Amino acid sequence: MQKEQIKQLVDRITGTQIKEPNQRVKAIVDRMLLDLFNVIDDFDVQPEEFWSALSYMTELGQRNEYSLLSAGLGIDHYFDVRLDEKEAQVGIEPGSTPRTIEGPLYVAGAPVCHGEARLDDDTDKGEILFMDGQVTDTQGQPVAGALVEVWHANSLGNYSYFDKSQSAF
């Protein structure tokens, strides 16, 4: 197809909302759809290839693992790089620890522990990992009130909360 025909198709498809959309979200979705159609056209993606990819996405959704795709493709890191660049442009110096977004396995409302915490429910066969450390500023001074968020997979590579065979946290 010609690029203009693809654009017209996207405009026709995305112009069928029942209610008034958020214009920014609509513009993002329109662009994603346009780019997807162009990829299909540019690479002559065959229907069975597309359905195979869609099946993979369906499996991720059924396992509640879409967010792992984002990390695996480097999208999370790309957001970090963009934020670092924006801060550098306004003169904010990076800390000694590289930025990471909340990550694909962050769960709001997870239990808070003070001092020591055990990350498993003692049902998994595996080695116990002990971690120890300090949160310091760029001069090596302890940071008062700092919080450290941690999570860990079981021996099968599955994370609690997302893996319903494990206890929630």
Disulfide bonds with the S-S distance in Angstrom:
none
